[in-house]
């Protein structure tokens, strides 16, 4: 099958999932065509089954902001004609589903090109719910040939915000071979030269990730215990400066490492002792899943879709949003008891591989593609309750 995939090619969950989905599909014999303004983060290398088609953008005085959705729609049409695409898979509703709808309508006189929309989170909870975007987001979702959500939480939010139900749940996934704990004494020694315990955080450092809570947590761990511990911050983004300033304020500059966007996050997770996720909201929590696959206990906030991934008291802990004291207490509990840490890590690995392995999830997408290609049936949203319809 020839599959076109569009993602935001950034260091974030939707881009990572879309990229790795493409790689997995190619490994199963499909031809995958990524269509975006830049090569997605996790797509490398390109080959006969994985190709990249760059959307051309241009500066023109009339446009203060280049109309990316229109350029994307034109590029999708071009690739669809040249490569005889069977189906499109759009990750993120706005503007990707909108562009897919335009491309499908332009191509319709020649043949019908169905598209699947996968909802990832802020396209629903932040961007799409804004008054200026709500009508076009609802329309674009409803015009999809199929709609999936990465968690039950996000499907419920879509129902509440847009009055659209009947969305299929296909969760995020991990490749059990790529994500597993591997000893790396050299990296461990670099990050913990004096044998310190390692707290870790992985994100794109946006405000919703509340990365300064990681620094507050470290400060409280060090104040309440004698544990030698460091914090490793993987990623980059707008809140990095605030976190660095807070680190200096606490006098923790030697204990907090900002390592940037690392090329293979599994290497870093393999030397971590605990992963911290203090987010304000998470539609799924891909970093938690990747950590558990690498046998790392997770301490996260009880928000969004995280309770669907992290099982409190089994493979990690869930705490109240903003409660860095509770996060620190749980971190001390894990770091002080190596036996418990290993038990939580083992259960996390079993859960991640048993429920979210590519062998379970990728076939769900393959069956979905086959259905929309054969049926040519538009997504028919079910009615939500009155509260959702009035949103």
QUIPE-V954693 format. One record per pair of residues at least 6 apart in sequence whose C-alpha atoms are under 7 Angstrom apart, sorted by sequence separation. I is the first residue (numbers start at 0). J is the second residue. D is the distance in whole Angstrom. If there is no record, write none. Layout:
# QUIPE-V954693
i/j/d
I/J/D
I/J/D
This chain:
# QUIPE-V954693
i/j/d
8/14/5
25/31/6
89/95/6
126/132/7
127/133/5
148/154/6
157/163/6
158/164/5
204/210/6
246/252/6
309/315/6
311/317/6
333/339/7
6/13/7
7/14/5
58/65/7
89/96/6
318/325/6
333/340/5
6/14/5
57/65/7
103/111/7
318/326/7
56/65/7
103/112/5
127/136/6
21/31/6
287/297/6
6/17/6
154/166/6
38/51/7
217/230/7
56/70/7
55/70/7
99/114/7
37/53/6
54/70/7
274/290/7
301/317/5
31/48/6
32/49/6
33/50/6
34/51/6
35/52/7
36/53/5
54/71/6
151/168/6
297/314/7
298/315/6
299/316/6
300/317/5
301/318/6
30/48/5
31/49/5
32/50/5
33/51/5
34/52/5
35/53/5
36/54/5
148/166/7
150/168/6
296/314/6
297/315/5
298/316/5
299/317/5
300/318/5
301/319/6
29/48/7
30/49/6
31/50/6
32/51/6
33/52/6
34/53/6
35/54/5
36/55/7
147/166/6
148/167/6
149/168/6
296/315/5
297/316/6
298/317/6
299/318/6
300/319/6
301/320/7
32/52/7
34/54/7
54/74/6
96/116/6
146/166/6
147/167/5
148/168/5
149/169/5
150/170/6
284/304/7
288/308/7
300/320/5
18/39/6
146/167/6
147/168/6
148/169/6
149/170/4
274/295/7
281/302/7
282/303/5
283/304/4
284/305/6
19/41/7
147/169/6
149/171/6
268/290/6
273/295/6
274/296/6
275/297/6
276/298/6
277/299/5
278/300/6
280/302/5
281/303/5
282/304/5
283/305/6
18/41/6
25/48/6
272/295/6
273/296/5
274/297/5
275/298/5
276/299/4
277/300/5
279/302/7
280/303/5
281/304/6
18/42/6
25/49/7
92/116/7
116/140/7
137/161/6
230/254/6
231/255/6
232/256/6
233/257/6
235/259/5
269/293/6
271/295/7
273/297/6
274/298/6
275/299/6
276/300/7
281/305/6
14/39/7
15/40/7
91/116/7
229/254/5
230/255/5
231/256/5
232/257/5
233/258/5
234/259/5
235/260/6
268/293/6
14/40/7
15/41/6
68/94/6
72/98/5
76/102/5
86/112/6
87/113/6
88/114/6
89/115/6
90/116/6
91/117/6
92/118/6
229/255/6
230/256/6
231/257/6
232/258/6
233/259/5
234/260/4
68/95/7
71/98/6
72/99/6
75/102/6
85/112/6
86/113/5
87/114/4
88/115/5
89/116/5
90/117/5
91/118/5
116/143/6
233/260/6
1/29/6
2/30/6
3/31/6
4/32/6
5/33/6
86/114/6
87/115/6
88/116/6
89/117/6
90/118/7
91/119/6
115/143/6
214/242/7
233/261/7
298/326/7
315/343/7
0/29/5
1/30/5
2/31/5
3/32/5
4/33/5
5/34/5
6/35/7
8/37/6
69/98/7
72/101/6
73/102/7
93/122/6
114/143/6
115/144/6
116/145/6
117/146/6
118/147/6
119/148/7
314/343/5
0/30/6
1/31/6
2/32/6
3/33/6
4/34/6
5/35/6
8/38/6
9/39/7
10/40/6
68/98/5
72/102/5
76/106/7
92/122/6
114/144/6
115/145/5
116/146/5
117/147/5
118/148/5
119/149/6
204/234/7
313/343/6
314/344/6
3/34/7
8/39/4
9/40/6
91/122/6
113/144/6
114/145/7
115/146/6
116/147/6
117/148/6
118/149/7
196/227/6
197/228/6
198/229/6
199/230/6
200/231/6
201/232/6
202/233/7
203/234/5
204/235/5
205/236/6
211/242/5
8/40/6
128/160/7
195/227/5
196/228/4
197/229/5
198/230/5
199/231/5
200/232/5
201/233/5
202/234/5
203/235/5
204/236/5
205/237/6
206/238/6
210/242/7
214/246/6
314/346/6
120/153/7
195/228/5
196/229/6
197/230/6
198/231/6
199/232/6
200/233/6
201/234/6
203/236/5
204/237/6
205/238/6
313/346/7
314/347/5
123/157/6
195/229/6
197/231/7
204/238/5
204/239/6
34/75/7
279/320/7
97/139/5
100/142/7
93/136/6
96/139/6
277/320/7
92/136/7
96/140/7
296/340/7
296/343/6
92/140/7
296/344/5
295/344/5
294/344/4
294/345/6
296/347/7
291/344/6
294/347/6
294/348/5
292/347/6
293/348/7
291/347/5
292/348/4
291/348/5
292/351/6
291/351/6
292/352/7
213/275/7
288/351/6
213/277/7
212/277/6
210/277/7
209/277/6
208/277/6
209/278/5
208/278/4
209/279/7
207/278/6
208/279/6
199/271/6
207/279/5
17/90/7
198/271/6
207/280/7
197/271/5
198/272/6
199/273/6
200/274/6
197/272/5
198/273/5
199/274/5
200/275/5
196/272/6
197/273/7
198/274/6
199/275/6
200/276/7
13/90/6
198/275/7
3/84/7
2/84/6
1/84/5
2/85/6
3/86/6
4/87/6
5/88/7
6/89/7
187/270/6
1/85/5
2/86/5
3/87/5
4/88/5
5/89/5
6/90/5
0/85/6
1/86/7
2/87/6
3/88/6
4/89/6
5/90/6
201/286/7
178/265/6
182/269/7
183/270/7
181/269/6
180/269/5
5/95/7
219/324/7
13/119/6
216/323/5
220/327/5
215/323/6
216/324/7
219/327/6
216/326/6
217/327/7
178/289/6
212/323/6
216/327/5
220/331/6
179/292/6
180/293/4
171/285/7
178/292/6
179/293/4
180/294/6
178/293/6
173/289/7
175/292/7
153/282/6
152/282/7
150/282/7
150/283/6
149/283/6
196/334/7
152/303/6
152/304/5
150/304/6
16/171/7
120/282/5
119/282/7
175/352/6
175/356/6
173/355/6
174/356/6
172/355/5
173/356/5
174/357/5
171/355/7
172/356/6
173/357/6
172/357/6
172/360/7
169/360/7
11/203/6
10/203/6
165/380/5
164/380/5
165/381/5
163/380/5
164/381/5
163/381/6
164/382/6
163/382/6
164/383/6
162/382/7
163/383/6
162/383/5
158/383/6
162/387/5
161/387/7
162/388/5
144/371/6
160/387/6
161/388/7
159/387/4
158/387/6
161/390/7
160/390/5
159/390/7
144/376/6
145/377/7
146/378/7
144/377/4
145/378/5
143/377/6
144/378/5
142/377/7
143/378/6
142/378/7
141/378/6
141/380/7
113/371/7
113/372/7
113/375/7
12/285/6
86/368/7
86/372/7
85/372/7
